[in-house]
Amino acid sequence: KGLIDGDAGLKYDYGKFYASKTFFDSAKNRRILWGWINESQSVADDIKKGWAGVQAIPRNIYLDGSGKQLVQWPVSELEQLRSSPPVNVFDKRLEAGELHEVTGVTAAQADVEITFEITDISKAEEYRPRWTHAQWLCNTKNASVRGGLGPFGLRVLASSDSQEYTSVFFRVFKKADNKPVVLMCSDQSRSSLNEDNDKTTYGAFVDVDPIKEKLSLRSLIDHSIVESFGGSGRACITARVYPITAIEDKARLYAFNNATEGVTISTLSAWSMKKAQIS
């Protein structure tokens, strides 16, 4: 089926992403998507800082093996900015309500890849057929609302006292026939103590069966920008956040599980990112 118009339709990105263009890179036989990220601060704040809007990381776009699912992934050149070695976590069990800090990286400028293993969805919340609008569902069931399987994911640009943080997470539901439904959310409701900021929460359904494959999330964090790719790039959400205290070396990075059931981190790799040199 093709593109569906409207807020509940298919999108390149379910967050702050606009004015996108693609071009074909014949040298590497790939199609690249460029886009722009708009602001979340007030116009007065934009005028004060003297600029507004930034360009998103270029993405490689392609169809998956079925030929029906568009996939997006940051261009491989971005990995040249990774500082080595990464911080790694393997086979870490996150119990209900657990918060695990990822140390050893510059949390305000990082590249994080995490995969979760789900082996049983019997304790997942029941999915209701009327829950067709992902953004509404993410607002209703934000990072503070506990379910059987979710929310679990990353807490980024977080302050040490948990007054500020942005949560990028999954929530797994089960239908009446016991088939899973995976929701991906980027919850900005606690992203800043500045109440003038736009702190809209965004969401998308991810076409993935977490029983058959591990649930993956990659987040690119760059001070005020959080670009997240769920399900190996099947769903993308970009957020723009302006914390007051969780900045520079005061920012923290966590993996979290606010569900009533435990979840296992199969792998987590996090890199501090160097600044790009543009000539």
C-alpha positions as CSV (number, residue, x, y, z in Angstrom):
1,K,0.0,0.0,0.0
2,G,1.2,3.5,-0.7
3,L,1.5,6.6,1.3
4,I,-1.4,7.6,3.6
5,D,-2.0,11.3,3.9
6,G,-2.7,12.8,7.3
7,D,-1.1,12.8,10.8
8,A,-1.6,9.1,11.2
9,G,0.0,8.3,7.8
10,L,3.5,7.1,6.9
11,K,6.3,9.5,7.2
12,Y,10.1,9.7,6.7
13,D,10.3,11.0,10.3
14,Y,7.6,11.3,12.9
15,G,9.3,14.2,14.8
16,K,10.8,17.5,13.8
17,F,11.9,16.9,10.2
18,Y,11.0,18.9,7.1
19,A,12.0,20.2,3.7
20,S,13.6,16.8,2.8
21,K,15.3,16.1,-0.5
22,T,17.0,13.0,-1.9
23,F,19.8,12.5,-4.4
24,F,21.4,9.4,-5.9
25,D,25.0,8.9,-5.0
26,S,26.3,6.9,-8.1
27,A,29.8,6.5,-6.6
28,K,28.4,4.3,-3.8
29,N,25.1,3.2,-5.5
30,R,22.9,4.6,-2.8
31,R,20.1,7.2,-2.3
32,I,20.7,9.8,0.3
33,L,18.0,11.7,2.2
34,W,18.7,15.3,3.5
35,G,16.3,17.1,5.8
36,W,16.1,20.0,8.2
37,I,15.2,20.1,11.9
38,N,13.1,23.0,13.1
39,E,13.3,24.6,16.5
40,S,11.5,24.0,19.8
41,Q,12.5,27.2,21.5
42,S,10.4,30.4,21.3
43,V,10.9,33.0,18.6
44,A,12.3,35.3,21.2
45,D,14.9,32.7,22.1
46,D,15.8,32.1,18.5
47,I,16.3,35.9,17.9
48,K,18.5,36.0,21.1
49,K,20.8,33.2,19.9
50,G,20.9,34.6,16.3
51,W,19.9,31.5,14.4
52,A,17.3,28.8,14.0
53,G,17.1,25.4,12.4
54,V,19.8,22.8,11.6
55,Q,20.4,20.1,9.0
56,A,19.8,16.5,10.0
57,I,22.4,13.8,9.6
58,P,22.2,12.5,6.0
59,R,20.4,9.1,5.7
60,N,20.8,6.2,3.4
61,I,17.3,5.1,2.3
62,Y,16.4,1.8,0.8
63,L,13.8,-0.9,0.8
64,D,14.1,-3.9,3.0
65,G,14.2,-7.5,1.7
66,S,10.4,-7.7,1.4
67,G,10.4,-4.6,-0.9
68,K,7.6,-3.1,1.2
69,Q,9.3,-1.4,4.0
70,L,11.3,1.8,3.7
71,V,14.4,1.8,5.9
72,Q,16.6,4.8,6.8
73,W,20.0,4.7,8.4
74,P,22.7,7.4,9.0
75,V,25.3,7.4,6.3
76,S,28.3,5.3,7.1
77,E,30.6,8.3,7.0
78,L,29.2,9.4,10.3
79,E,31.0,6.5,12.0
80,Q,34.3,8.2,11.3
81,L,33.4,10.7,14.0
82,R,33.2,7.9,16.6
83,S,35.8,8.0,19.3
84,S,37.2,4.6,20.0
85,P,36.9,2.4,21.9
86,P,33.1,2.4,22.6
87,V,31.5,1.7,26.0
88,N,29.9,-1.7,25.7
89,V,27.3,-3.5,27.8
90,F,26.3,-7.1,27.1
91,D,23.5,-9.3,28.5
92,K,22.4,-6.8,31.1
93,R,19.1,-7.5,32.8
94,L,17.1,-4.4,33.5
95,E,14.7,-5.2,36.3
96,A,11.3,-3.4,36.7
97,G,11.9,0.3,37.4
98,E,15.7,0.1,36.9
99,L,17.9,2.9,35.7
100,H,21.4,2.1,34.4
101,E,23.8,4.9,33.8
102,V,26.1,4.6,30.8
103,T,29.4,6.3,31.8
104,G,32.6,6.9,29.9
105,V,31.0,8.8,27.0
106,T,30.3,12.5,26.4
107,A,26.5,12.2,26.9
108,A,25.8,15.5,25.2
109,Q,27.4,14.4,22.0
110,A,27.1,10.6,21.5
111,D,26.1,7.8,19.2
112,V,24.3,5.0,21.0
113,E,23.1,1.6,19.7
114,I,21.1,-0.7,22.0
115,T,19.2,-4.0,21.4
116,F,16.6,-5.6,23.7
117,E,15.7,-9.2,23.8
118,I,12.0,-10.1,24.3
119,T,11.2,-13.8,24.8
120,D,7.6,-13.6,26.1
121,I,4.8,-11.1,25.6
122,S,2.2,-12.7,27.9
123,K,2.6,-9.8,30.4
124,A,2.2,-7.1,27.7
125,E,-0.7,-4.7,27.8
126,E,-3.6,-5.6,25.6
127,Y,-3.8,-3.5,22.4
128,R,-7.1,-1.8,21.6
129,P,-8.1,-1.5,18.0
130,R,-8.9,2.2,18.4
131,W,-5.3,2.9,19.2
132,T,-4.3,3.8,15.7
133,H,-2.6,7.2,16.3
134,A,0.9,6.6,17.6
135,Q,1.6,10.1,18.7
136,W,-1.6,10.2,20.8
137,L,-0.7,6.9,22.3
138,C,2.8,8.1,23.2
139,N,1.2,11.1,24.9
140,T,-1.3,9.0,26.8
141,K,1.2,6.4,27.8
142,N,4.4,8.5,28.2
143,A,7.6,7.4,29.9
144,S,6.1,7.7,33.4
145,V,3.2,5.3,32.7
146,R,4.2,1.8,33.6
147,G,3.1,-1.1,31.5
148,G,3.9,-4.8,31.3
149,L,6.5,-4.5,28.6
150,G,7.5,-0.9,28.4
151,P,8.5,1.8,28.6
152,F,12.1,0.7,28.1
153,G,14.8,2.4,26.2
154,L,17.2,5.4,26.5
155,R,17.1,8.4,28.8
156,V,19.2,11.0,27.1
157,L,20.4,14.6,27.9
158,A,19.4,13.8,31.4
159,S,20.3,15.8,34.6
160,S,21.7,13.8,37.5
161,D,18.7,14.8,39.7
162,S,16.2,13.6,37.0
163,Q,14.7,17.0,36.7
164,E,15.4,17.1,33.0
165,Y,15.6,14.2,30.5
166,T,14.3,13.1,27.1
167,S,13.1,9.5,26.9
168,V,13.3,7.4,23.7
169,F,11.6,4.1,24.3
170,F,9.6,1.1,23.2
171,R,6.3,-0.2,24.5
172,V,5.1,-3.7,23.4
173,F,1.4,-4.5,23.3
174,K,-0.4,-7.7,22.4
175,K,-3.5,-8.0,20.2
176,A,-6.4,-10.3,20.9
177,D,-4.7,-13.0,18.7
178,N,-1.5,-12.6,20.8
179,K,0.4,-10.9,18.0
180,P,2.7,-8.1,19.2
181,V,2.4,-4.4,18.4
182,V,5.5,-2.3,19.0
183,L,5.3,1.4,19.7
184,M,8.3,3.7,19.6
185,C,8.1,7.1,21.4
186,S,10.3,10.1,21.9
187,D,9.0,11.8,25.0
188,Q,10.1,15.4,25.4
189,S,7.7,16.3,28.2
190,R,10.6,16.4,30.8
191,S,13.3,17.6,28.4
192,S,13.7,21.1,29.9
193,L,12.8,23.2,32.8
194,N,12.1,26.0,30.4
195,E,8.4,26.0,30.1
196,D,8.4,28.2,26.9
197,N,9.9,25.3,24.9
198,D,7.9,23.1,22.6
199,K,8.0,19.8,24.4
200,T,5.7,17.8,22.1
201,T,6.0,14.0,22.4
202,Y,6.2,12.0,19.1
203,G,5.5,8.4,18.3
204,A,5.4,5.7,15.6
205,F,4.5,2.1,15.2
206,V,7.4,-0.1,14.3
207,D,6.8,-3.0,11.9
208,V,8.8,-5.6,13.8
209,D,8.1,-8.8,15.7
210,P,10.2,-8.6,18.9
211,I,9.9,-12.4,19.4
212,K,11.5,-13.2,16.0
213,E,14.2,-10.5,16.1
214,K,15.8,-8.3,18.7
215,L,14.4,-4.8,19.2
216,S,17.0,-2.2,18.2
217,L,17.3,1.5,18.9
218,R,20.0,3.9,17.7
219,S,20.1,7.5,19.0
220,L,22.3,10.2,17.7
221,I,22.7,12.9,20.4
222,D,24.2,16.3,19.6
223,H,23.5,18.8,22.4
224,S,19.9,20.0,21.3
225,I,19.3,17.2,18.7
226,V,18.2,13.6,19.3
227,E,17.7,11.6,16.1
228,S,16.5,8.1,16.8
229,F,16.1,5.0,14.6
230,G,13.9,2.1,15.8
231,G,13.7,-1.4,14.4
232,S,16.9,-1.1,12.4
233,G,15.6,2.1,10.8
234,R,12.0,1.1,10.1
235,A,10.8,4.1,12.1
236,C,12.6,7.4,12.8
237,I,11.9,10.2,15.2
238,T,13.9,13.5,15.5
239,A,13.5,15.7,18.5
240,R,14.9,19.2,19.4
241,V,15.4,19.8,23.1
242,Y,16.9,22.6,25.1
243,P,17.7,21.5,28.7
244,I,18.9,24.1,31.1
245,T,21.0,22.0,33.5
246,A,21.6,18.8,31.5
247,I,24.2,20.4,29.2
248,E,27.8,19.8,28.2
249,D,29.5,17.7,30.9
250,K,26.4,17.9,33.1
251,A,24.4,15.7,30.8
252,R,23.9,12.1,31.6
253,L,23.0,9.0,29.6
254,Y,20.9,6.1,30.9
255,A,19.3,2.9,29.8
256,F,16.0,2.5,31.6
257,N,13.1,0.1,32.2
258,N,10.0,1.6,33.7
259,A,7.9,-1.5,33.0
260,T,6.5,-3.9,35.6
261,E,8.4,-6.8,34.0
262,G,12.2,-7.0,33.4
263,V,13.9,-6.8,30.0
264,T,17.3,-7.8,28.8
265,I,19.8,-5.5,27.0
266,S,21.5,-7.9,24.6
267,T,24.0,-5.3,23.5
268,L,24.7,-1.6,24.1
269,S,27.5,0.3,22.4
270,A,28.0,4.0,23.0
271,W,30.6,6.3,21.4
272,S,31.6,9.9,22.2
273,M,31.4,11.8,19.0
274,K,34.0,14.2,17.6
275,K,33.1,17.4,15.9
276,A,32.9,17.3,12.1
277,Q,35.5,19.3,10.2
278,I,33.9,21.0,7.3
279,S,36.1,22.6,4.7
